[in-house]
Each structure stands twice: as C-alpha cells, then as structure tokens.
C-alpha cells in the first residue's frame, strides 16, 4: 500500500510524502502507482518551474519513496501559488483514493 501524506502549516499545504508500493499490479504494470506518481511529480514540477521555489525533493524509486517540502521562506505570492498546486495534487490523489482505497492511504497532518 502507498501512503500519501500531505503536510499543512497555518492552514496551507506545505509538502507531500509518498511511501510504499501500491501492490495493485506487478512493477511496470501498476496503473495505480503510475497515477499517484504522475499527480505528485507533476505538482513538484509546477512548484519548481512555475512558482519558482527550491523544493526539498527526495526520491527513492526502489523503496517507493518521494518527498517534497516547501522552504520556510516564501513570498506571499509563492505561498499562495504553492498552496494551490498542492491542493490540486491533493484533489487528484483524493480522487484516486476514492477508487483504489485498498491500495492508497491518504493523510493530511
């Protein structure tokens, strides 16, 4: 099972961490894993390339680990835009969770 954990501070999303493999299908055939990865990695790209923040980004494909955290110091505009991108990623993962809750655990802390 993959756990997707979004972090929040002062009402705004500040990061996302994915751990584990979904186990929906064999590696290379797992559409649930591919969907979760696509949503989260696209959000990370948006944060870095569209918002222009230096995201603390770590990934270990073998272990099924991805972590992305916003830096503490952001402008008001960067904080706003980052929150929108992370909320959009949350909506995408939440939609996947509705259909595949046996394979995805979704948390917000």
C-alpha positions as CSV (number, residue, x, y, z in Angstrom):
1,X,0.0,0.0,0.0
2,X,1.1,3.5,-0.8
3,X,0.7,6.2,1.9
4,X,0.4,9.7,0.6
5,X,0.8,12.3,3.4
6,X,0.2,16.0,2.8
7,X,1.6,18.4,5.4
8,X,-0.1,21.6,6.5
9,X,1.0,24.7,8.4
10,X,-1.2,27.7,9.2
11,X,-3.9,26.3,7.0
12,X,-1.8,25.9,3.9
13,X,-0.3,22.8,2.4
14,X,3.5,22.7,2.7
15,X,4.6,19.4,1.3
16,X,3.8,15.8,0.3
17,X,5.4,12.5,1.0
18,X,4.6,9.1,-0.6
19,X,5.9,5.9,0.9
20,X,5.5,2.3,-0.2
21,X,4.3,0.5,-3.3
22,X,0.6,0.2,-4.0
23,X,0.7,-3.5,-4.8
24,X,-2.1,-3.1,-7.4
25,X,-0.1,-5.0,-10.1
26,X,3.4,-6.0,-10.9
27,X,6.1,-3.3,-11.3
28,X,5.8,-1.7,-14.7
29,X,2.1,-2.7,-14.9
30,X,0.8,-0.9,-11.8
31,X,-1.6,1.8,-13.1
32,X,-2.4,3.0,-9.6
33,X,1.2,3.6,-8.7
34,X,1.7,5.3,-12.0
35,X,-1.3,7.6,-11.5
36,X,-0.2,8.6,-7.9
37,X,3.3,9.2,-9.1
38,X,2.2,11.3,-12.1
39,X,0.0,13.5,-9.9
40,X,2.6,14.1,-7.3
41,X,5.5,14.5,-9.6
42,X,3.6,17.0,-11.8
43,X,2.8,19.0,-8.7
44,X,6.5,19.1,-7.8
45,X,7.4,20.2,-11.3
46,X,4.8,23.0,-11.0
47,X,6.2,24.1,-7.7
48,X,9.8,24.3,-9.1
49,X,9.2,25.5,-12.6
50,X,6.0,27.6,-12.4
51,X,6.2,29.0,-8.9
52,X,10.0,29.1,-8.8
53,X,10.6,27.6,-5.4
54,X,13.5,25.5,-4.4
55,X,11.6,22.4,-3.2
56,X,13.4,20.0,-0.8
57,X,12.8,17.0,-3.1
58,X,13.9,13.4,-2.4
59,X,13.1,10.2,-4.3
60,X,14.0,6.5,-4.0
61,X,12.2,4.5,-6.6
62,X,13.3,1.1,-5.3
63,X,11.9,1.8,-1.9
64,X,8.8,3.6,-3.2
65,X,9.6,6.9,-1.6
66,X,9.1,10.5,-2.7
67,X,9.2,13.6,-0.5
68,X,8.7,17.2,-1.4
69,X,8.7,20.1,1.1
70,X,8.4,23.8,0.6
71,X,11.2,26.0,2.1
72,X,10.2,28.1,5.1
73,X,10.9,31.5,3.4
74,X,8.5,32.2,0.5
75,X,6.9,35.4,-0.7
76,X,3.2,35.8,-0.2
77,X,2.6,35.1,-3.9
78,X,4.8,31.9,-3.8
79,X,3.0,30.7,-0.7
80,X,-0.4,31.2,-2.4
81,X,0.6,29.6,-5.7
82,X,2.3,26.7,-3.9
83,X,-0.8,26.1,-1.8
84,X,-3.0,26.0,-5.0
85,X,-0.7,23.5,-6.7
86,X,-0.5,21.2,-3.6
87,X,-4.3,21.4,-3.1
88,X,-4.7,20.4,-6.7
89,X,-2.4,17.4,-6.2
90,X,-4.5,16.6,-3.1
91,X,-7.6,16.6,-5.1
92,X,-6.0,14.3,-7.7
93,X,-4.8,11.8,-5.1
94,X,-8.1,12.1,-3.2
95,X,-10.0,11.1,-6.4
96,X,-7.6,8.1,-6.9
97,X,-8.2,7.2,-3.2
98,X,-11.9,7.0,-3.7
99,X,-11.5,4.3,-6.4
100,X,-8.5,2.5,-5.0
101,X,-8.6,2.8,-1.2
102,X,-7.4,-0.8,-0.8
103,X,-4.1,0.4,-2.3
104,X,-3.8,4.0,-1.2
105,X,-3.8,5.5,2.2
106,X,-4.3,9.3,2.2
107,X,-3.5,11.5,5.2
108,X,-3.3,15.3,5.9
109,X,-1.4,16.4,9.0
